[in-house]
């Protein structure tokens, strides 16, 4: 979904971190602090050059290193200081963390199926999606309040957290948040402020369509 970002008020650019080894292995990362691969850092450098063209006014990032190191690449290009906030971390998923999708289905089949059907599930004994939104969205809105008119903030976070934050900001029912497709590594989505609230202007921008290796798929 692409659209012009001109003619609107303030903008929020949700930028997913670059590739990690656990992304490649299909392991659920959650709040585990996994670093970028060399390829992930290159992805961040490339995307940072593109995002700098939006002339962002602020950068806010998850404090997990895969997001913080991604944000640092945009900081290097723009000169903006990065504000780190643990409220933007990925979903804590307890015993699911570190497992592959196949292992989760084998060990937690009933819980996995309920989650895929949109039911509120504490995956691995961790957080509900609504709880993730409860902690992430205030961080985003606090950053928005500091923006000038027509200003832009880049929020560097994680696939699941971004999905939930966008769903909450768009006013979607939590059972429908899954309708928002996942973000590829180092791709972004743009929300614009309109007369009737937030609008999704771009989604999963920065790459041609490809299978998404996410933290929440």
N, C-alpha and C positions, 0 to 999 in steps of 0.2 A: 504494500500500500504506500504510494508515494504522493506527495502533494506539496504545493508551494508553501514555504514557511513565512512568506511575506504578508504584511497586512494584518498581523495578529499582535497580541500583547506579548507578555513574557513567555519564554520557551524553556522547557526542560528537555535536555538530551540525555536519555538513559543509555549508557555505554557499557556493554558487557566486557569483562576482562579478556585478555588473550589466552591462548591455548596453554593447558597444563598437561603433565604426563597422565594424570588421572582422567582428563577429558579423552585422551587418546585410548586409554584402556577401558573407557566406559564405566568408570567407578564414580559412585555418588560421593561428591566432595562434601557437601553441606558446609559446616563451619570449620572443617579441617583446613589447616593453613598450608596449602600446596603452592609452590612457586611456579612461575611461568617457565615454559620451555624456551629454547633459543628462538624457535619459530614463533612462539607467543609474544616474545619481546619484539620481534620484527613486525608482527601484525600490529602491535601497539604503536610502533614508530610510524608505520604507514598510515594507520587510521588517525593518529594525532595530527599529521600534516593536513588531512582532509577536514578534521573537526576544527582546526585552527582557523579555517576559512569562515567559520560561523562567528568569529570574533566573540568567543565566550567571555562573560564577565566574572565567572566564578567556577571553581571545580570542587566538588565534594565527593569523597570516596569512602568505600568500605576500608577498614583498617587491615583486612586480610591481605597478605603480600601480593597475591595474584592481581587484586584490584589496585592496591596502592602502587605497585610497580607499573601497571598500565597507566594510571593517572599521572605518574611522574613523567611519562613521555610527553603528555600534553602540556604539563607544566614547563618542560624544557623548551617547548616550541613557543608557548604564549607568555612565559614569564609569570604566570599566575601561581599563587601559593595554593597548595592542596590542603583542604580541611578534611581530616579523617574522622569517621564516626562509626562506631561499632553497630549502630542501628541499621546500617546498610549491609551488614553481613548476610551471607546465604543462610537459608533455613537450617536450623540445627535439627538433624535427623537421627540422633542417637545411634542405635545399633545398625542402622542402614549405612552409615558413613563408612566408606572404604570398600563397600560391596559393589559388584557389577550388577547391572540390571537383571541378568539371569539369576544371580545368586539371591537377589532380593525376592524375585518371584518364587524361587524354590523354598526359601526360608520363611517368607512372610506373604504367602500367596493370597490369603484372604484379605489382609490389610492392603496389599498392593491393588487388588481388584476394586476394593471399596474406594481407594484414593482415585483410581482411574475413572470411576463412575461419578466423581465429583463430590463424594461424601467427605465431611470434615474428618480427617485422619491425622493422628499424631504418629507420623512415620517414624518407626524405630523408637517410639516413646518421646519424640521431640516436639517441635513447635507445630501448631496449626498454621495454615496459610494466612488466616485472618490475624493471627498474632504477629506474623512477619510484617504484614501490612501496617499493623498498629504501631510497630517500632520504626519502620522505614519511612512511611509517608510524612510523619512530622518532621523528620530530618530534611526531606525534600522541600516541604512547604516553608520551613524556617529559612532555607537558602533562597527560595523564591522571594520571600519578603524583603530581602536585602538587595534585590536586583533593581536596576533602574527601569523605567518604562521601556518596553521592547527588549529588555535584557535577556541574557541566556545563561543558564547554569548547566554544566555537564555533571551528571551524577554517574560515577563509576561504581558498578556493583556487579551482581551475579544474576544468572538466568532466571532462577526461581523468584528471587526477591524483586527483580525488575518486573516480571509478569504480574506479581501480586500488587506491587505499587501502582502500575498502570491500571490494572483492573479496579482498584480502589478509587483512583483519581478520576476514572471515567464513569464511576458510579455503577459498575457492573455488579451483579450478584456474584458472590464468591463461587457459586457452582458453575458460573460461566467464565471464570478467569482462564480456564484451560483453552477457551476459544482463541486466545491470543497465542499465536505460534511462538515457538522459542526463538531466541536470538543466537545466531552463530557467534563464535569467538570473535571479539573485537568489533562486532557490529552494533548498531544503535537504533533507537527509536526516538521520535520527537513528539512531544506534546506541546500544543500551543494553547494559550489562554484566550478564550472567546467570550462572547457576551453571556453565554449560557453554561460556562464552565470550561473544563479541559477538553480538547479534541486531539485525537490521534492523527498527526500529520504525516508521519513516516513510520514504517515498522520494518525492522531487520534490514536497515539500509547499510550499504557499504560492501555488498557482495552480490554475486548472482545467486539465485536460489540453489540451495544445497542441503543435504541432510544435516540436521542440527545435533551436535553432541552436547547435551545439556546436563545441568546438575539436577534437573527435575523431570527427566523424561523416562 
